[in-house]
Amino acid sequence: MSRYFIELTQPEIKAQFARHPLVILPCGSVEQHGAHLPTGTDIFAANSVSHAVAELMDGVVLPGGPLGVTPMHMPFEATITLSPETYQRVVIETCVSTAAHGAKKLLIVNWHEGNIASLQIAAEALHRTHGMSVVIAQACYVAEELWGPSCNGLTHAGEIEALAILPDHGHLVHLDRVERASEKRQGAQMDKLRRTRAYVPVLTDIRSIAPTGWYGDPAPATAERGRRMIGDIAQAIATEATQIFAQLDRVQGPGARDLTAG
């Protein structure tokens, strides 16, 4: 049976929420990924990981919507961005609808770095105001931790991102169209700078990282390796999220609501 909310019937969703009230929200973006990967790379990756996680955790995958917060890529055509405020409202209202039907736990699976700040604010509101127990998994960083050493790191439109969409959307990957990548050294230095915990630089746009809009080497990517990577990411997220939800239940109680009150 599919785990996608929009592919299920109303009785199937009702039964799912009665059995295990866990919803999973895939988050990505629509942005340029060079000439070889589709603009929906991030949301395709998030959906694939989310469906695999749902199988492991017995959850249902919400229609996260393809759009995210990605002004960094607007200098290049085919990028569509939402404002942080609009994105937060979409996330909150999507998940609140499921909470009204009995969903108590929310796992956000995010593949796009530009969404991180907005998702943290939305998650706070969903917990404090609407009583959901929320965990955010930064799937792109999990991918980097697990597969970065063998894929030369997490690069924009590089091997990891090609691997993430080849299994389910291989017809949209055009490795024969690969154009000249930007210098890896600059891209790696700038990505390292913006991914530190202690300091957060504000970059003008993606050209601060990669003048051509992308860097890395997607050539080694194959669908078979992509399936293995998605499986590894999903297993890691499912294992960690299950433990975190259990700890939250012990400390806060399931469905804790409006912790700011009283």
C-alpha positions in Angstrom: 0.0 0.0 0.0 1.2 3.5 -0.8 2.2 5.7 2.2 1.3 8.9 0.4 -1.6 10.7 1.9 -3.0 11.9 -1.4 -3.0 8.3 -2.8 -5.0 6.9 0.1 -8.8 6.8 0.6 -10.5 8.4 3.6 -11.2 5.1 5.4 -7.5 4.1 4.9 -6.3 7.4 6.4 -8.8 7.1 9.3 -7.6 3.5 10.0 -3.9 4.7 9.8 -4.4 7.5 12.3 -6.2 5.1 14.7 -3.3 2.6 14.4 -0.4 5.0 14.6 -1.1 8.8 14.5 2.3 9.7 12.8 2.5 12.0 9.8 5.6 12.8 7.9 6.1 16.1 6.0 8.6 16.1 3.2 10.1 19.5 2.6 12.2 20.6 -0.4 12.2 23.4 -3.0 12.0 24.2 -6.7 15.4 25.6 -7.8 18.0 25.2 -10.5 20.3 22.2 -10.4 22.3 22.8 -13.5 21.5 21.2 -16.8 21.5 17.6 -15.6 19.1 17.5 -12.6 15.5 18.7 -12.4 14.3 21.8 -10.5 12.3 19.5 -8.2 15.4 17.6 -7.0 15.1 18.6 -3.4 11.4 17.7 -3.0 11.8 14.5 -5.0 14.6 13.5 -2.6 12.5 14.4 0.4 9.5 12.4 -0.8 11.6 9.3 -1.5 13.2 9.4 1.9 9.9 10.1 3.6 8.1 7.2 2.0 10.9 4.9 3.0 10.8 6.3 6.6 7.0 5.8 6.6 7.4 2.2 5.8 9.8 1.7 8.7 7.8 3.8 11.2 4.3 3.0 10.1 3.4 6.6 9.1 1.7 8.4 6.3 3.5 11.0 4.0 1.7 14.3 3.7 1.7 16.3 0.4 4.4 18.7 1.4 4.2 20.8 -1.7 7.2 21.4 -3.9 8.0 25.0 -3.0 10.4 26.2 -0.3 12.4 29.2 0.8 15.1 29.6 -1.8 15.9 33.2 -2.7 19.6 32.2 -3.0 18.9 30.6 -6.4 16.7 33.3 -7.9 19.5 34.7 -10.1 19.0 31.5 -12.2 15.9 30.7 -14.2 13.5 27.9 -13.1 13.7 28.8 -9.4 10.5 29.6 -7.5 10.7 30.8 -3.9 8.2 31.5 -1.2 8.7 34.1 1.6 9.6 32.6 5.0 6.2 33.9 6.3 4.2 32.2 3.5 6.2 29.0 3.8 5.6 28.8 7.6 1.8 29.3 7.1 1.7 26.5 4.5 3.5 24.1 6.8 1.5 25.0 9.8 -1.9 24.9 8.1 -1.1 21.6 6.4 -0.1 19.9 9.6 -2.9 21.5 11.7 -5.5 19.9 9.4 -4.0 16.5 10.2 -3.9 17.2 13.9 -7.7 18.0 13.7 -8.1 14.4 12.4 -6.1 12.8 15.1 -2.5 13.0 14.1 -0.4 13.5 17.2 3.2 13.1 16.0 4.9 15.0 13.2 8.2 14.1 11.6 9.5 16.8 9.2 12.0 15.4 6.6 13.8 18.3 5.0 16.2 18.2 2.1 16.6 22.0 1.5 18.9 24.1 3.7 17.0 27.3 3.0 14.0 25.9 4.8 15.7 25.3 8.1 14.9 28.5 9.9 11.3 28.7 8.8 10.7 25.0 9.7 12.0 25.6 13.2 9.5 28.4 13.7 6.7 26.4 12.2 7.5 23.4 14.3 7.5 25.5 17.5 4.0 26.8 16.7 2.7 23.3 15.8 3.9 22.0 19.2 3.0 24.9 21.5 -0.2 26.0 19.9 -1.5 22.8 18.3 -0.2 20.1 20.6 1.8 18.0 18.1 4.9 16.2 19.1 7.4 17.3 16.4 10.8 16.1 15.3 12.7 17.7 12.4 15.2 15.5 10.4 17.6 17.4 8.1 17.8 14.6 5.6 20.4 16.3 3.4 22.7 16.4 6.4 22.0 12.8 7.2 23.0 12.0 3.6 26.2 13.9 4.0 27.1 12.1 7.3 26.5 8.7 5.8 27.5 9.1 2.2 29.6 12.2 2.1 32.9 10.5 2.6 32.3 8.3 -0.5 30.7 11.0 -2.6 33.0 14.0 -2.0 30.6 15.6 0.4 27.2 17.2 0.0 27.4 19.4 -3.1 24.7 21.3 -5.0 23.7 19.1 -7.9 26.6 16.7 -7.3 26.7 13.0 -6.7 24.6 12.8 -3.5 21.7 14.8 -5.1 21.8 12.7 -8.2 21.7 9.5 -6.1 18.7 10.8 -4.2 16.5 11.0 -7.2 17.8 8.4 -9.6 15.8 5.4 -8.1 12.3 7.1 -8.5 12.9 9.8 -11.1 15.7 8.5 -13.2 14.0 9.7 -16.4 14.6 13.3 -15.2 18.3 12.8 -14.7 20.5 13.8 -17.7 24.1 13.0 -16.9 24.9 13.3 -20.6 24.0 17.0 -20.3 26.5 17.8 -17.5 28.1 21.2 -18.1 31.2 22.7 -16.6 31.0 22.6 -12.8 32.3 25.4 -10.6 35.6 25.0 -8.8 35.1 22.4 -6.0 37.5 24.2 -3.6 35.5 27.4 -3.4 32.2 25.6 -3.2 33.4 23.3 -0.4 34.9 26.3 1.5 31.7 28.3 1.3 29.4 25.4 2.2 31.6 24.5 5.2 31.4 28.2 6.3 27.6 28.3 6.2 27.1 24.9 7.8 28.9 25.6 11.0 26.9 25.9 14.3 28.7 28.9 15.8 28.6 31.4 12.9 26.0 32.0 10.2 27.2 34.1 7.2 24.6 35.7 4.9 25.5 35.0 1.3 24.3 37.1 -1.7 23.2 34.1 -3.7 24.3 30.6 -5.0 27.0 32.3 -7.1 28.9 33.0 -3.8 29.3 29.2 -3.5 29.4 28.2 -7.2 29.4 30.8 -10.0 27.9 28.3 -12.5 25.1 27.5 -10.0 26.4 24.1 -9.1 29.6 22.1 -8.3 30.6 18.5 -7.7 30.7 15.4 -9.8 27.4 13.5 -10.4 28.9 11.1 -13.0 29.5 8.2 -10.6 25.8 8.1 -9.5 23.7 5.1 -10.4 20.1 4.1 -9.5 21.3 1.0 -7.6 23.6 3.1 -5.4 20.8 5.6 -5.0 18.5 2.9 -3.6 21.1 1.9 -1.1 21.6 5.5 -0.1 17.9 6.2 0.4 17.6 3.0 2.4 20.5 4.1 4.6 19.1 7.6 5.2 15.7 6.3 5.9 16.9 3.7 8.4 19.0 6.3 10.2 16.1 8.8 10.4 13.6 6.1 11.5 15.9 4.8 14.2 16.8 8.2 15.6 13.3 9.7 15.3 11.7 6.7 17.0 14.0 7.1 20.0 13.5 10.9 20.1 9.7 10.6 20.0 9.8 8.0 22.8 11.9 10.3 24.9 9.6 13.2 24.2 6.6 11.1 25.3 8.4 10.2 28.6 9.4 13.8 29.4 6.5 15.8 27.9 3.7 13.3 27.5 2.1 12.5 24.1 0.3 15.5 22.6 1.6 18.1 25.1 -0.2 21.3 24.5 0.6 25.0 24.9 3.6 24.7 27.2 3.9 28.5 27.5 0.6 28.6 29.4 0.7 28.6 33.2 
